[in-house]
């Protein structure tokens, strides 16, 4: 009986040479200037505008060309946007993946085409793409911690207000998944609190307002609204007022992002607590690009520092909020 031939590792590597060669990160040459893609997910809020501006400002400062696309809230368009950057042979792609699964294949396509990808602000499902293999690194906030910080503040400052409505971000977006997990896990350990309903408001002001309106009608006993971003919190403030209640007093409002408009509402007492999510990515993003070209090894995640805004600190922080 003939034994099946066993291939040594090197023979396997020879046979599958191209495949193996493709599954390592492409190198980036040290050059005086680069053409850099930035695939933005949408531009419908101050957070996104601040992020885009920070990227544009830094590119300009360094004399790099920024190939900018805006997916306008469409995951399918963002996939196409990345493919067009690959076709244009940009040097590097900065990607803010709208959802954590559908963008995984194009990250690999870019890598296979020899273009390093750096993920900005939103992550890809770690079972589908790996830092150090498929993309260089993820730069952004610790979203689980953001959710935990909101819950920790609530546990300390609730004053008997324990019936929560949660407005989730875009379904399938890593900050929505993680801000929910971080918050819900802390709440689960504090049995006096109850999450009455948790529904997506798509990170958008008007959707947040509509969802909050419906949920407030369904749950008149609600006295806390936790929104995964400022825009939905601002929408919720309108919904609370439309329901004849006082935001910040009858119903506590908590959010994440820290844009000027929301911080001003903390100053005015309509929102009670905001955890910042820093959108100013430009300096860190381009520093990472340059470091990568020089051979620096990066960890899977580079975490931005985030402040917070309480009724006590909001006034002092307002001037420097984006
Ligand atoms: O909170 C939100 C934006 O991905 C961290 O997306 C970001 C979130 C941010 O549209 O306002």
Boltz pocket constraint, residues with backbone or C-beta under 6 A from the ligand:
constraints:
  - pocket:
      binder: B
      contacts: [[A, 45], [A, 47], [A, 48], [A, 121], [A, 122], [A, 175], [A, 203], [A, 228], [A, 229], [A, 230], [A, 231], [A, 256], [A, 257], [A, 277]]
      max_distance: 6.0
